[in-house]
Amino acid sequence: MAAVRGLFDQLFCDRLNTRLLGGAEEPIYIPAGLAVEEAGLSSVEAYNRLYFRYDYLSSALHESAHWCIAGAQRREQLDFGYWYSPDGRSSQQQQLFEQAEVRPQALEWIFSVACGQRFRVSADNLASDQGASHDFVTAIVGQAQRWCAGDSLPPRGRLFMQALANQFDCAEPLSEGHYQLAMLG
């Protein structure tokens, strides 16, 4: 965990004034200069804070994926300006959630492969008793495979993936063989 946080900070702290921080009850992105009265995160800092849950590596990789995808305007907004509906979403809300999560979860999968971590698709809706839809899982696989086939990874995502692969000795994190539907069962 410390290695992943250290890599992120080494790559992005000075260059983009952003730090990856653990220990949060819920993940959240807080732009520099903004105070948030949630989960004890009320201090104002001069740097952007990307918090992940407790000390969970998968949460750190997932939140890093969101940050790597977010454009400059999104990175100026609390939690990138996205809506979030908590556990217990309706079917319609779950469908919107899944549409918004395809790219972040595909990039999280790539980060997971780069550091030797198992990836699991997250429907993030335990109370509703709905798992990830087949369409969602298929879309994540398709996005990861497109990135492997040459579609441009987000530049910060490519940089972080390469640093993870170097740190964890993963020779080819963008090999399509890593990203098959059968691997997510």
ROKE-875928 format. One line per field, with one value per residue (C-alpha): residue in one letter; z, x, y. Coordinates in nm, 3 decimals. Layout:
BEGIN
aa <- A / ...
up <- Z / ...
east <- X / ...
north <- Y / ...
// end
This chain:
BEGIN
aa <- M / A / A / V / R / G / L / F / D / Q / L / F / C / D / R / L / N / T / R / L / L / G / G / A / E / E / P / I / Y / I / P / A / G / L / A / V / E / E / A / G / L / S / S / V / E / A / Y / N / R / L / Y / F / R / Y / D / Y / L / S / S / A / L / H / E / S / A / H / W / C / I / A / G / A / Q / R / R / E / Q / L / D / F / G / Y / W / Y / S / P / D / G / R / S / S / Q / Q / Q / Q / L / F / E / Q / A / E / V / R / P / Q / A / L / E / W / I / F / S / V / A / C / G / Q / R / F / R / V / S / A / D / N / L / A / S / D / Q / G / A / S / H / D / F / V / T / A / I / V / G / Q / A / Q / R / W / C / A / G / D / S / L / P / P / R / G / R / L / F / M / Q / A / L / A / N / Q / F / D / C / A / E / P / L / S / E / G / H / Y / Q / L / A / M / L / G
up <- 0.000 / 0.094 / -0.239 / -0.436 / -0.237 / -0.268 / -0.647 / -0.688 / -0.476 / -0.650 / -0.990 / -0.911 / -0.588 / -0.728 / -1.087 / -1.017 / -0.646 / -0.565 / -0.291 / -0.248 / 0.112 / 0.296 / 0.611 / 0.495 / 0.581 / 0.229 / -0.071 / -0.171 / -0.381 / -0.226 / -0.434 / -0.275 / -0.056 / 0.004 / 0.344 / 0.366 / 0.682 / 0.628 / 0.802 / 0.990 / 0.672 / 0.755 / 0.734 / 0.442 / 0.260 / -0.009 / -0.213 / -0.377 / -0.167 / -0.314 / -0.025 / -0.046 / 0.203 / 0.506 / 0.374 / 0.091 / -0.213 / -0.447 / -0.323 / -0.378 / -0.734 / -0.806 / -0.680 / -0.869 / -1.186 / -1.137 / -1.086 / -1.392 / -1.610 / -1.473 / -1.681 / -1.540 / -1.474 / -1.295 / -1.077 / -0.948 / -0.809 / -0.495 / -0.591 / -0.953 / -0.963 / -0.990 / -0.821 / -0.586 / -0.467 / -0.171 / -0.134 / -0.213 / -0.556 / -0.778 / -1.102 / -1.297 / -1.062 / -1.081 / -1.461 / -1.447 / -1.197 / -1.423 / -1.726 / -1.531 / -1.392 / -1.707 / -1.777 / -1.412 / -1.343 / -1.664 / -1.569 / -1.212 / -1.364 / -1.562 / -1.247 / -1.060 / -1.324 / -1.316 / -0.944 / -0.923 / -0.741 / -0.815 / -0.966 / -0.886 / -1.060 / -0.810 / -0.843 / -0.517 / -0.432 / -0.171 / -0.003 / -0.322 / -0.372 / -0.731 / -0.855 / -1.154 / -1.469 / -1.751 / -1.977 / -1.724 / -1.689 / -2.067 / -2.113 / -1.864 / -2.050 / -2.382 / -2.257 / -2.112 / -2.438 / -2.645 / -2.435 / -2.489 / -2.864 / -2.890 / -2.785 / -2.589 / -2.219 / -2.026 / -2.001 / -1.619 / -1.624 / -1.856 / -1.638 / -1.319 / -1.486 / -1.604 / -1.258 / -1.099 / -1.357 / -1.294 / -0.915 / -0.916 / -1.206 / -1.448 / -1.798 / -2.008 / -1.821 / -2.153 / -2.287 / -2.393 / -2.232 / -1.890 / -1.977 / -2.055 / -1.946 / -1.790 / -1.550 / -1.385 / -1.286
east <- 0.000 / 0.274 / 0.446 / 0.133 / 0.075 / 0.441 / 0.438 / 0.127 / 0.268 / 0.606 / 0.438 / 0.168 / 0.234 / 0.475 / 0.350 / -0.026 / -0.041 / -0.230 / -0.174 / -0.325 / -0.435 / -0.584 / -0.786 / -1.119 / -1.451 / -1.568 / -1.355 / -1.362 / -1.166 / -1.118 / -0.963 / -0.699 / -0.838 / -1.174 / -1.295 / -1.546 / -1.739 / -1.749 / -1.580 / -1.337 / -1.191 / -1.267 / -0.919 / -0.827 / -0.510 / -0.300 / -0.297 / -0.565 / -0.656 / -0.763 / -0.886 / -0.946 / -1.120 / -0.920 / -0.612 / -0.773 / -0.549 / -0.845 / -1.001 / -0.671 / -0.647 / -1.011 / -0.991 / -0.664 / -0.842 / -1.117 / -0.853 / -0.652 / -0.964 / -1.098 / -1.023 / -0.892 / -1.241 / -1.356 / -1.044 / -1.150 / -1.477 / -1.554 / -1.559 / -1.503 / -1.858 / -2.016 / -2.339 / -2.333 / -2.634 / -2.557 / -2.620 / -2.977 / -3.003 / -3.302 / -3.252 / -3.251 / -2.998 / -2.785 / -2.787 / -2.663 / -2.395 / -2.276 / -2.258 / -2.039 / -1.814 / -1.707 / -1.391 / -1.280 / -1.325 / -1.148 / -0.855 / -0.860 / -0.834 / -0.527 / -0.372 / -0.454 / -0.280 / 0.022 / 0.069 / -0.037 / -0.363 / -0.681 / -0.955 / -1.325 / -1.601 / -1.791 / -2.163 / -2.134 / -2.496 / -2.501 / -2.828 / -3.029 / -2.915 / -2.821 / -2.484 / -2.306 / -2.510 / -2.372 / -2.374 / -2.164 / -1.907 / -1.891 / -1.844 / -1.553 / -1.385 / -1.441 / -1.293 / -0.985 / -0.933 / -0.969 / -0.700 / -0.479 / -0.544 / -0.418 / -0.697 / -0.525 / -0.510 / -0.556 / -0.201 / -0.192 / -0.330 / -0.054 / 0.210 / 0.072 / 0.030 / 0.392 / 0.518 / 0.312 / 0.434 / 0.796 / 0.754 / 0.576 / 0.771 / 0.480 / 0.624 / 0.313 / 0.016 / -0.152 / -0.155 / -0.512 / -0.469 / -0.513 / -0.857 / -1.100 / -1.462 / -1.391 / -1.145 / -1.420 / -1.640
north <- 0.000 / 0.244 / 0.179 / 0.270 / 0.588 / 0.677 / 0.628 / 0.838 / 1.120 / 1.101 / 1.135 / 1.389 / 1.580 / 1.837 / 1.829 / 1.851 / 1.936 / 1.615 / 1.356 / 1.011 / 0.957 / 0.660 / 0.627 / 0.770 / 0.608 / 0.691 / 0.784 / 1.149 / 1.398 / 1.741 / 2.021 / 2.243 / 2.519 / 2.349 / 2.227 / 1.945 / 1.870 / 1.494 / 1.205 / 1.429 / 1.581 / 1.943 / 2.092 / 2.315 / 2.212 / 2.379 / 2.057 / 1.841 / 1.538 / 1.205 / 0.991 / 0.618 / 0.388 / 0.291 / 0.112 / -0.084 / -0.114 / -0.165 / 0.160 / 0.345 / 0.211 / 0.291 / 0.649 / 0.695 / 0.580 / 0.841 / 1.110 / 1.001 / 1.022 / 1.351 / 1.660 / 1.988 / 2.133 / 1.818 / 1.824 / 2.167 / 2.026 / 1.829 / 1.460 / 1.568 / 1.709 / 1.363 / 1.267 / 0.977 / 0.789 / 0.565 / 0.194 / 0.092 / 0.256 / 0.185 / -0.008 / 0.318 / 0.479 / 0.165 / 0.181 / 0.544 / 0.443 / 0.163 / 0.393 / 0.636 / 0.362 / 0.174 / 0.374 / 0.412 / 0.042 / -0.058 / 0.166 / 0.031 / -0.318 / -0.211 / -0.063 / -0.386 / -0.598 / -0.364 / -0.420 / -0.784 / -0.715 / -0.911 / -0.693 / -0.730 / -0.538 / -0.326 / -0.264 / -0.066 / -0.139 / -0.414 / -0.314 / -0.352 / -0.711 / -0.622 / -0.732 / -0.585 / -0.633 / -0.847 / -0.540 / -0.349 / -0.625 / -0.668 / -0.292 / -0.290 / -0.577 / -0.401 / -0.073 / -0.245 / -0.435 / -0.117 / 0.048 / -0.257 / -0.243 / 0.112 / 0.349 / 0.621 / 0.566 / 0.890 / 1.035 / 1.037 / 0.683 / 0.566 / 0.729 / 0.572 / 0.231 / 0.235 / 0.333 / 0.053 / -0.200 / -0.100 / -0.113 / -0.451 / -0.606 / -0.649 / -0.673 / -0.615 / -0.467 / -0.378 / -0.733 / -0.821 / -1.161 / -1.000 / -0.863 / -1.143 / -1.178 / -1.519 / -1.356 / -1.153 / -1.448
// end
